[in-house]
Amino acid sequence: MQNDPRSHGLWELTAPPAPETTSLSGHIKVDVAVVGGGFTGLSTALHLAEMGASVAVLEAVAIGFGASGRNFGLVNAGMWVRPEDLPQLLGADHGERLLNLLGDGPAAVWKLIEKHAIDCDPVKNGTLHCAVGKKGMAEIKERARQWTARGAPVRLLDAAETASRTGSAAYTSSLLDLRAGTIQPLAYVRGLARAALRAGAKIYTGSAATGAEGSQGKWIVRTASGSVEAGWIVMATDAYTIADTPWPEIRREQIHLPYFNLTTKPLSDNVRQSILPGREGAWDTRQVLSSFRLDRDGRLIFGSVGALRGHGTAIHRAWAKRAVQKLFPQLGDVEFETEWYGLIGMTDNHLPKFHRFAPNVVGFSGYNGRGIAPGTVFGRVLAGHILGRITEGELPLPVTAPRDAAFRTVKEAYYELGAQAAHFVDSRS
């Protein structure tokens, strides 16, 4: 997108084209204006339209331009926070409600894909959280215990079965979560857009929201060449919130964590059978973690923390080549075909937030690296809440006010430079 091969990489090359859209021109009236054309915004629009509401989506650039179209593509259940920690952070009611909602999140994604025939290469064979060393094994065992206690279909795998499923002998164990899986994320978000349009929603691209004013129970959202009058506004810009967007505090609340991905050319049939033969998505327990998966054509996609800009480009690329060869020596010399990176919005408690920015202005944000299933189900929740089917007391998260993240710019520089330092020295032995 925007002639930048490092914005969406492989996903831009292999996704079906986006539905045809135009920028907003003139003045329109709808029930709900949605700002942001990613997972949350388009799921909200789709569910609102299916429930009979009129809705317009304002996307600053293109469908899936932000974090949704750059995502690694893991459809996970739950968040990074462990199940038993959620009630302590949110209270018993919200904690249990969020666990149930996000535990069923992948099933909601699979259902939408099937219902709307979205061509996004869904693979429902689970994910593997791979343990590095004894510390990683202890973490995996505890997560397995907590999810098993809730009746979740998870399995703790030993080193031998982990090696069989991943094709690598680097891990001491892994947690297989059979609720989860992988998709082509840009194809999925474009599919949500097509489904929303078919349901009657309007989608305007190249239409950044530049201001909003409320009066007498109505809001006017302005763009460079038009305006939308609506009773409600949903802010769904998350980590790609820009400074002159209404309610820019969404950006100030988050710490940006950069994440990059590189892909090989399609593997040979012989090698392909030895690496993730079940096509599970995988990631490890390192502090600066790595993730890996295959696409439908057999390319190995390998990712980690870091930004492909400045000195980081060469450092992360060289590290990835060494790391892949170390994990999968059967690959031989590794050459990468595409590369891209994006930004993850991290919050103070590693959980999303629900905000009411003003009367009838709401939004979820801060996905902490898990946007596909949460964004999808939160969109459904927002639609139900706006139409009076879900009360404020029934929401999966408490209503909170945005708070600026402490030392935000310092922490963001630390994450980017720290990842460079870690990758510069790692895997050199």
FENLIN-V316992 format. One record per residue. RES is the residue in one small letter. D_LAST is the distance of its C-alpha to the last C-alpha in Angstrom with 2 decimals. Layout:
# FENLIN-V316992
res: {RES,RES}
d_last: {D_LAST,D_LAST}
This chain:
# FENLIN-V316992
res: {m,q,n,d,p,r,s,h,g,l,w,e,l,t,a,p,p,a,p,e,t,t,s,l,s,g,h,i,k,v,d,v,a,v,v,g,g,g,f,t,g,l,s,t,a,l,h,l,a,e,m,g,a,s,v,a,v,l,e,a,v,a,i,g,f,g,a,s,g,r,n,f,g,l,v,n,a,g,m,w,v,r,p,e,d,l,p,q,l,l,g,a,d,h,g,e,r,l,l,n,l,l,g,d,g,p,a,a,v,w,k,l,i,e,k,h,a,i,d,c,d,p,v,k,n,g,t,l,h,c,a,v,g,k,k,g,m,a,e,i,k,e,r,a,r,q,w,t,a,r,g,a,p,v,r,l,l,d,a,a,e,t,a,s,r,t,g,s,a,a,y,t,s,s,l,l,d,l,r,a,g,t,i,q,p,l,a,y,v,r,g,l,a,r,a,a,l,r,a,g,a,k,i,y,t,g,s,a,a,t,g,a,e,g,s,q,g,k,w,i,v,r,t,a,s,g,s,v,e,a,g,w,i,v,m,a,t,d,a,y,t,i,a,d,t,p,w,p,e,i,r,r,e,q,i,h,l,p,y,f,n,l,t,t,k,p,l,s,d,n,v,r,q,s,i,l,p,g,r,e,g,a,w,d,t,r,q,v,l,s,s,f,r,l,d,r,d,g,r,l,i,f,g,s,v,g,a,l,r,g,h,g,t,a,i,h,r,a,w,a,k,r,a,v,q,k,l,f,p,q,l,g,d,v,e,f,e,t,e,w,y,g,l,i,g,m,t,d,n,h,l,p,k,f,h,r,f,a,p,n,v,v,g,f,s,g,y,n,g,r,g,i,a,p,g,t,v,f,g,r,v,l,a,g,h,i,l,g,r,i,t,e,g,e,l,p,l,p,v,t,a,p,r,d,a,a,f,r,t,v,k,e,a,y,y,e,l,g,a,q,a,a,h,f,v,d,s,r,s}
d_last: {37.75,39.21,37.59,34.12,31.66,29.10,31.59,31.91,29.89,30.22,32.82,35.20,34.96,35.67,37.97,41.74,43.50,44.56,48.24,50.50,51.09,52.72,52.68,55.28,58.54,61.52,62.19,61.68,62.41,60.38,59.98,56.28,54.06,50.33,48.03,44.71,44.04,40.98,40.78,42.91,45.46,46.09,46.21,48.72,50.74,50.77,51.92,54.48,55.94,56.16,58.01,60.51,59.44,59.25,55.90,54.32,50.61,49.72,46.30,45.33,43.45,43.05,42.73,39.20,38.19,36.52,33.98,35.70,34.97,31.31,30.50,27.75,30.62,30.18,33.65,32.99,35.49,35.70,33.63,30.49,32.86,33.43,36.95,38.33,37.32,39.30,42.77,41.78,40.76,43.58,46.27,47.26,49.12,46.70,43.68,45.20,46.44,43.06,41.34,43.94,43.88,40.12,39.76,42.16,40.57,38.87,42.21,43.92,41.53,42.10,45.83,46.00,44.07,46.52,49.60,49.00,47.36,44.32,42.19,38.68,36.96,37.16,35.09,36.30,34.04,32.34,29.00,26.04,24.53,21.34,20.26,16.77,17.06,20.37,21.10,20.85,23.01,25.59,25.85,26.34,28.93,30.87,31.04,32.19,34.83,36.17,36.46,37.93,40.51,41.64,42.02,39.24,38.06,34.53,32.78,29.99,27.91,25.99,22.56,24.27,26.36,23.62,21.60,24.88,25.61,22.27,20.97,17.62,16.81,14.54,17.58,19.78,22.92,24.47,27.77,29.83,32.46,35.13,36.95,34.27,32.98,32.15,34.26,34.18,34.85,36.57,38.77,39.63,40.68,42.72,44.29,45.28,46.90,48.90,50.03,51.09,53.07,54.79,55.73,57.40,54.90,54.74,51.41,51.28,48.20,47.87,49.89,48.20,50.21,51.26,53.60,55.54,58.90,60.68,64.43,66.85,64.30,62.74,59.69,59.40,55.90,55.86,53.80,54.28,56.92,58.15,58.44,58.37,60.84,59.62,60.41,56.75,53.45,50.04,47.13,44.09,41.93,39.20,36.06,37.68,40.78,41.90,43.69,47.17,47.15,49.64,48.06,44.95,44.15,42.13,39.46,39.84,39.30,35.80,32.37,30.66,27.14,25.73,24.07,22.92,22.83,21.86,23.25,22.80,25.90,27.74,25.91,27.78,29.97,28.05,24.62,26.42,27.87,24.53,23.09,25.24,28.35,30.44,29.20,28.54,26.83,23.70,21.63,19.46,19.97,17.18,18.87,17.55,18.27,17.69,20.64,21.35,24.59,26.61,29.68,32.87,31.94,28.65,26.29,23.06,23.14,19.95,20.29,19.11,20.46,21.02,23.58,23.52,25.49,25.14,21.71,20.36,21.06,18.56,15.81,16.33,16.87,13.66,11.71,13.99,13.44,9.69,10.64,13.63,12.17,9.92,13.16,15.52,14.48,18.26,18.44,17.00,16.81,17.37,20.06,21.51,25.29,26.14,24.80,26.60,26.51,29.03,29.91,30.27,33.03,32.11,34.96,35.39,35.56,33.29,36.45,38.67,41.85,45.40,47.46,51.10,51.05,54.82,57.64,56.65,53.28,50.36,46.74,43.53,40.29,36.85,35.11,31.72,29.86,32.36,35.10,36.22,38.11,39.08,40.27,42.31,44.02,44.52,46.34,48.65,49.20,50.07,52.57,54.20,54.37,55.94,58.54,59.43,58.06,55.42,56.59,54.57,54.64,53.11,50.06,46.59,45.67,47.89,49.27,47.48,47.79,44.84,43.36,41.30,37.72,37.18,35.00,34.23,33.13,30.97,29.19,28.71,27.16,24.88,23.68,23.09,21.43,19.49,18.01,17.09,15.40,13.48,12.34,11.64,8.88,7.79,5.54,3.79,0.00}
